[in-house]
């Protein structure tokens, strides 16, 4: 693969832009559904499998309802995300609440929704108990394996991460929970992000399977689920391949057969909480060239900026860029693709080779359906863009309008 595809032609994008001015995000419903179905099929061997879509990646109820229709729950980490999940038709154990440094009001809302509550620290159990006078129906802790596993550039190495409990703390925490009356148990981990090696997730499953076996034997408890977290990566680069979900799931199945079944722990539910893999490739940020500047370098200035897509500035992340209608032209024009923010790292690409663009051309930035619009901000008073949905029938629906200056000023006390 040498060029990423766009599900719309240049003419179709121009017709859309005539109604919804650039910049805007557009998501492809067909891609989202196809990816979820593929993941569910890969894990169809599991006695109980559920994907909890990570709301943080794309907190739009229209996206959550598509995921819900395909059998997904919601992974939430804040009060607004819990409310979004509820308003998207999800409830009870269709919601997993994983937070850190959590206010009591958020624990309270998660409890009211009867969500699975995943404690990030031992102290959170007593904080919850003292604040609400009870503990959750099912007790779950987040595990941080420290030096036993490696992380990556996005999420950091486990021993330096602020998330989760040590192995020793888990034994203390589940024992304490059992004393407080907990009778049902689950466990969670999340130690990588945008990981493209299937074996990494198989090793994570082995780690959790062995851990629940050991915890169960010592504490006399039985686990109902393991949540392997998310982090399955996507091919941002055009020459990269998709993660082999079938190989990944088969590796987990083999580990399940070798560890869980002999230990008498079958059936054990397996949960995941991917988002990047599900909606990342479905999303496109569509922008227009405003200026072409030539000084010591050549700069292509867009009407989108870092406030619309932060990942390249935050992580140095690569996002492929296409000039619609010119995909087959030679890419020999070297430029930085920038926005208008008063920050020098407001760049979508550095020294990128493209067909030479002209003022007024549309540019499409690929793989922005996760951690794109959701990471937007208002520095320089920049307004966040509209979000559109390309339905399976080819129709276009606006699922979030663009912000206005009135929106930006609405919270000011004049």
C-alpha positions as MATLAB code, in Angstrom:
seq = 'XXXXXXXXXXXXXXXXXXXXXXXXXXXXXXXXXXXXXXXXXXXXXXXXXXXXXXXXXXXXXXXXXXXXXXXXXXXXXXXXXXXXXXXXXXXXXXXXXXXXXXXXXXXXXXXXXXXXXXXXXXXXXXXXXXXXXXXXXXXXXXXXXXXXXXXXXXXXXXXXXXXXXXXXXXXXXXXXXXXXXXXXXXXXXXXXXXXXXXXXXXXXXXXXXXXXXXXXXXXXXXXXXXXXXXXXXXXXXXXXXXXXXXXXXXXXXXXXXXXXXXXXXXXXXXXXXXXXXXXXXXXXXXXXXXXXXXXXXXXXXXXXXXXXXXXXXXXXXXXXXXXXXXXXXXXXXXXXXXXXXXXXXXXXXXXXXXXXXXXXXXXXXXXXXXXXXXXXXXXXXXXXXXXXXXXXXXXXXXXXXXXXXXXXXXXXXX';
ca = [
       0.000    0.000    0.000;
       1.516    3.342   -1.036;
      -1.447    5.683   -0.757;
      -4.295    5.870    1.729;
      -7.785    6.041    0.290;
     -10.565    8.541    0.950;
     -14.180    7.300    0.806;
     -15.254   10.485   -1.019;
     -14.084   12.100   -4.250;
     -12.781   15.653   -4.504;
     -16.061   16.713   -6.100;
     -18.069   15.166   -3.271;
     -15.863   16.826   -0.660;
     -16.274   20.198   -2.368;
     -20.061   19.773   -2.329;
     -19.908   18.978    1.384;
     -17.609   21.953    2.017;
     -20.104   24.231    0.309;
     -22.577   23.337    3.077;
     -20.198   22.781    5.997;
     -17.184   25.082    5.608;
     -13.722   23.709    6.267;
     -12.170   22.644    8.483;
     -14.407   19.758    9.446;
     -14.113   16.165   10.578;
     -15.926   13.405    8.746;
     -16.273    9.796    9.945;
     -17.088    6.748    7.849;
     -19.792    4.651    9.544;
     -19.092    1.626    7.357;
     -15.476    1.432    8.532;
     -16.475    1.689   12.192;
     -19.020   -1.124   11.973;
     -16.748   -3.353    9.907;
     -13.907   -3.047   12.435;
     -16.089   -3.807   15.460;
     -17.557   -6.842   13.732;
     -14.105   -8.110   12.890;
     -12.964   -7.761   16.522;
     -16.088   -9.489   17.847;
     -15.707  -12.307   15.346;
     -12.050  -12.815   16.272;
     -13.048  -13.277   19.932;
     -16.206  -15.272   19.236;
     -14.523  -18.302   20.849;
     -14.516  -16.562   24.244;
     -17.324  -17.543   26.634;
     -18.021  -13.862   27.306;
     -16.354  -11.087   25.319;
     -17.156   -7.403   25.217;
     -15.438   -4.405   23.724;
     -15.856   -1.237   25.831;
     -15.303    1.631   23.415;
     -13.046    4.256   25.040;
     -15.239    7.362   25.013;
     -12.263    9.699   25.416;
     -11.160    8.961   21.853;
     -14.308   10.332   20.226;
     -16.925   11.533   22.711;
     -19.801   11.970   20.320;
     -23.064   10.134   21.122;
     -23.629    9.320   17.452;
     -20.369    7.356   17.465;
     -21.235    5.717   20.787;
     -24.629    4.639   19.454;
     -23.004    2.986   16.445;
     -20.679    1.113   18.804;
     -23.616    0.231   21.067;
     -25.560   -1.160   18.102;
     -22.609   -3.468   17.402;
     -22.597   -4.783   20.975;
     -19.997   -2.508   22.551;
     -20.077   -0.981   25.976;
     -18.411    2.294   26.953;
     -15.155    2.870   28.790;
     -15.535    6.158   30.683;
     -13.058    8.187   32.718;
     -14.997   11.308   33.769;
     -18.431   12.552   34.764;
     -19.259   13.993   31.310;
     -18.242   10.709   29.681;
     -20.534    8.817   32.054;
     -23.372   11.169   31.154;
     -22.640   10.753   27.432;
     -22.723    6.982   27.779;
     -26.063    7.163   29.583;
     -27.537    9.489   26.965;
     -26.324    7.131   24.251;
     -28.506    4.342   25.651;
     -25.906    2.503   27.717;
     -26.422    1.545   31.338;
     -25.318   -0.782   34.103;
     -22.476   -3.105   33.302;
     -22.415   -1.841   29.737;
     -20.285    0.949   31.255;
     -16.770    0.565   32.661;
     -15.547    3.505   34.754;
     -11.752    3.783   34.938;
     -10.473    7.009   36.430;
      -7.623    8.372   38.528;
      -7.451   11.084   41.194;
     -11.224   10.662   41.079;
     -13.658   13.121   42.736;
     -16.384   11.574   44.890;
     -19.110   13.007   42.644;
     -17.806   10.907   39.756;
     -17.717    7.729   41.833;
     -21.267    8.543   42.935;
     -22.542    8.908   39.370;
     -20.819    5.672   38.306;
     -22.469    3.893   41.240;
     -25.877    5.366   40.352;
     -25.468    4.000   36.820;
     -24.447    0.615   38.277;
     -21.318    0.768   36.124;
     -18.297   -1.420   36.696;
     -15.972    0.749   38.801;
     -12.269    0.163   38.302;
     -10.206    1.522   41.211;
      -6.852    3.029   40.285;
      -5.431    2.923   43.827;
      -5.961    1.069   47.111;
      -6.924    4.294   48.880;
      -9.803    4.803   46.448;
     -11.673    1.837   47.915;
     -11.816    3.403   51.390;
     -12.427    6.844   49.859;
     -15.465    5.404   48.060;
     -16.606    3.483   51.148;
     -16.350    6.448   53.495;
     -17.911    8.864   51.021;
     -20.842    6.731   49.867;
     -21.235    4.335   52.792;
     -20.870    1.238   50.639;
     -18.560   -0.453   48.178;
     -19.355   -1.436   44.587;
     -21.241   -4.630   43.882;
     -18.207   -5.902   41.977;
     -14.685   -4.958   43.014;
     -12.104   -4.210   40.323;
      -8.584   -2.800   40.561;
      -6.265   -1.575   37.838;
      -2.937   -3.400   37.724;
       0.382   -1.745   36.899;
       3.040   -4.430   36.318;
       5.954   -2.010   36.644;
       9.242   -3.352   35.357;
       7.632   -6.670   34.378;
       6.359   -5.089   31.143;
       7.404   -2.351   28.755;
       5.216    0.553   27.674;
       5.730    2.928   24.757;
       6.216    6.601   23.911;
       2.529    7.505   24.142;
       1.594    5.931   27.477;
       5.061    5.803   29.060;
       6.864    2.993   30.854;
       4.652    1.311   33.496;
       6.869    2.013   36.512;
       6.718    5.762   35.789;
       3.008    5.855   34.970;
       0.526    7.333   37.416;
      -1.929    4.507   36.770;
      -2.691    1.347   38.684;
      -1.579   -0.774   41.629;
       1.423   -3.018   42.149;
       1.011   -6.778   42.371;
       1.473   -6.690   46.158;
      -1.117   -3.932   46.487;
      -3.649   -6.039   44.583;
      -3.482   -8.782   47.190;
      -4.026   -6.164   49.911;
      -6.830   -4.437   48.022;
      -8.894   -7.503   47.167;
      -8.448   -8.815   50.714;
      -9.691   -5.470   52.051;
     -12.610   -5.497   49.650;
     -13.559   -8.996   50.711;
     -13.574   -7.818   54.343;
     -15.914   -4.975   53.363;
     -18.334   -7.427   51.794;
     -17.315   -7.671   48.135;
     -18.315  -10.999   46.606;
     -17.691  -10.399   42.904;
     -14.357   -9.484   41.349;
     -12.708   -8.273   38.159;
      -9.293   -6.954   37.174;
      -8.008   -4.451   34.621;
      -4.763   -3.313   33.055;
      -3.739   -0.874   30.330;
      -0.034   -0.642   29.625;
       0.414    0.310   25.977;
      -1.081    2.602   23.374;
      -0.978    2.270   19.585;
       0.834   -1.064   19.901;
       0.963   -2.975   16.623;
       2.561   -6.239   17.761;
      -0.184   -8.858   18.379;
       2.103  -10.766   20.742;
       2.096   -7.828   23.159;
      -1.593   -8.387   23.859;
      -1.203  -12.147   24.124;
       1.474  -11.588   26.775;
      -0.881   -9.194   28.560;
      -3.568  -11.888   28.611;
      -1.092  -14.445   29.998;
      -0.077  -11.979   32.701;
      -3.693  -11.383   33.752;
      -4.704  -15.042   33.550;
      -1.823  -16.052   35.832;
      -2.590  -13.157   38.163;
      -6.277  -14.002   38.667;
      -5.313  -17.629   39.223;
      -2.799  -16.637   41.919;
      -5.093  -14.062   43.556;
      -7.969  -16.518   43.590;
      -5.929  -19.291   45.198;
      -4.500  -17.116   47.960;
      -7.607  -15.048   48.757;
     -10.333  -17.582   48.071;
     -12.096  -15.434   45.493;
     -13.184  -16.038   41.913;
     -12.816  -13.475   39.147;
     -15.641  -12.839   36.694;
     -13.632  -10.885   34.129;
     -10.247   -9.679   33.040;
     -10.093   -6.381   31.166;
      -7.026   -6.416   28.923;
      -7.362   -2.700   28.195;
      -7.000   -1.324   24.710;
      -4.090    0.055   22.807;
      -4.314   -1.922   19.561;
      -2.540    0.304   17.063;
      -3.393    1.321   13.529;
      -1.277    1.783   10.389;
      -0.798    5.549   10.372;
       1.947    5.138    7.786;
       0.671    4.091    4.341;
       3.165    1.211    4.093;
       2.154   -0.319    7.443;
      -0.210   -3.266    7.836;
      -3.238   -3.593   10.103;
      -2.826   -5.571   13.322;
      -3.758   -9.209   12.755;
      -6.743   -9.445   15.101;
      -7.308  -13.086   14.296;
      -3.744  -13.992   15.284;
      -4.062  -11.901   18.442;
      -7.331  -13.551   19.475;
      -6.000  -17.038   18.728;
      -3.002  -16.380   20.976;
      -5.325  -15.302   23.789;
      -7.459  -18.418   23.209;
      -4.404  -20.656   23.558;
      -3.415  -18.918   26.805;
      -6.979  -19.273   28.093;
      -6.897  -23.009   27.359;
      -3.512  -23.455   29.018;
      -4.117  -21.355   32.158;
      -7.778  -20.630   32.838;
      -9.435  -23.935   31.976;
      -6.999  -26.181   33.948;
      -7.358  -23.845   36.947;
     -11.137  -24.342   36.905;
     -11.772  -20.654   36.230;
     -13.785  -21.147   33.036;
     -15.953  -19.255   32.111;
     -13.985  -16.041   32.548;
     -15.181  -12.972   30.655;
     -12.620  -11.138   28.537;
     -13.056   -7.404   28.052;
     -11.120   -4.912   25.950;
     -11.405   -1.138   25.616;
     -10.083   -0.159   22.212;
     -10.995    3.030   20.407;
      -8.108    4.099   18.181;
      -8.416    0.833   16.230;
     -12.188    1.241   15.856;
     -12.667    4.871   14.895;
      -9.135    6.096   14.114;
      -9.047    4.936   10.463;
     -12.655    6.040    9.956;
     -11.900    9.724   10.513;
     -10.643   12.471    8.207;
      -9.869   16.103    8.975;
     -10.703   18.094    5.852;
      -9.026   21.467    5.543;
      -8.221   24.034    2.855;
      -4.967   25.696    1.831;
      -5.042   29.395    2.692;
      -1.460   30.451    2.048;
       1.819   29.200    0.612;
       4.801   30.845    2.281;
       8.430   30.530    1.166;
      11.236   31.673    3.452;
      13.951   29.329    4.699;
      11.437   26.561    4.154;
       8.135   26.236    2.326;
       5.030   26.359    4.510;
       1.533   25.305    3.479;
      -0.855   27.207    5.745;
      -4.256   25.587    6.344;
      -7.504   26.827    7.824;
      -7.159   24.017   10.407;
      -4.578   24.234   13.166;
      -3.211   22.386   16.184;
      -6.427   23.245   18.033;
      -8.219   20.919   15.617;
      -5.637   18.111   15.731;
      -3.055   18.115   18.505;
      -1.376   14.720   18.014;
       1.433   15.785   15.634;
       2.495   18.595   17.987;
       2.015   16.547   21.172;
       3.615   13.259   20.141;
       5.331   14.022   16.864;
       2.666   11.699   15.461;
       2.522   10.946   11.747;
      -0.766   11.507    9.917;
      -0.904   10.862    6.208;
      -2.049   13.788    4.042;
      -3.823   13.543    0.710;
      -4.732   16.211   -1.839;
      -8.053   14.864   -3.162;
      -8.080   14.272   -6.888;
      -4.300   14.280   -7.095;
      -3.524   10.967   -5.439;
      -1.747    9.631   -8.510;
       0.571   12.596   -8.971;
       4.215   12.410   -7.987;
       4.885   13.645   -4.435;
       8.084   15.638   -4.864;
       7.164   18.985   -3.268;
       8.747   19.256    0.211;
       6.915   21.434    2.730;
       5.764   21.896    6.310;
       1.987   21.768    6.639;
       0.934   24.238    9.323;
      -1.937   26.003   10.988;
      -2.281   29.608   12.136;
      -1.810   29.138   15.879;
       0.760   31.360   17.574;
       2.924   28.350   18.399;
       5.793   27.150   16.223;
       4.898   23.488   16.812;
       1.518   24.097   15.130;
       2.450   21.722   12.330;
       0.632   18.730   10.900;
       3.692   17.590    8.969;
       7.359   18.555    8.666;
       9.351   18.115    5.466;
       6.460   16.175    3.975;
       6.529   15.261    0.289;
       3.263   16.087   -1.478;
       2.104   16.945   -4.974;
       2.579   20.714   -5.128;
      -0.589   22.226   -3.601;
      -2.210   25.450   -4.657;
      -4.126   28.049   -2.699;
      -7.692   26.867   -2.219;
      -6.896   23.163   -2.536;
      -8.523   20.753   -0.113;
      -6.189   18.676    2.041;
      -7.349   15.571    3.871;
      -5.528   14.431    7.021;
      -6.085   10.707    7.578;
      -6.670    8.504   10.635;
      -8.115   11.254   12.807;
     -11.230    9.460   14.060;
      -9.725    8.872   17.499;
      -7.945   11.404   19.728;
      -8.517   14.073   17.104;
     -11.490   16.375   17.651;
     -11.717   15.185   21.263;
      -8.312   16.716   22.087;
      -9.275   20.097   20.652;
      -8.852   23.311   22.596;
      -9.475   27.049   22.364;
      -6.027   28.624   22.670;
      -5.816   31.821   20.586;
      -9.605   31.757   20.690;
      -9.652   29.084   17.997;
     -13.027   27.464   17.493;
     -13.470   23.717   17.246;
     -14.773   22.404   13.972;
     -17.928   20.571   12.973;
     -18.147   16.786   12.898;
     -19.929   14.959   10.083;
     -20.913   11.320    9.620;
     -20.828    9.513    6.300;
     -23.679    7.030    6.644;
     -23.612    3.578    5.102;
     -26.204    4.739    2.559;
     -23.909    7.558    1.402;
     -25.796   10.382    3.118;
     -23.995   13.029    5.188;
     -25.204   13.964    8.678;
     -23.825   16.736   10.845;
     -23.297   15.227   14.304;
     -21.687   18.286   15.904;
     -21.871   21.846   14.637;
     -18.844   24.085   14.560;
     -18.284   26.286   17.590;
     -19.072   29.992   17.409;
     -17.625   32.971   19.237;
     -20.816   33.033   21.301;
     -20.021   29.489   22.469;
     -16.519   30.566   23.410;
     -17.710   33.606   25.366;
     -20.715   31.896   26.984;
     -18.941   31.086   30.264;
     -17.453   34.565   30.753;
     -18.971   36.690   33.516;
     -19.116   40.090   31.806;
];
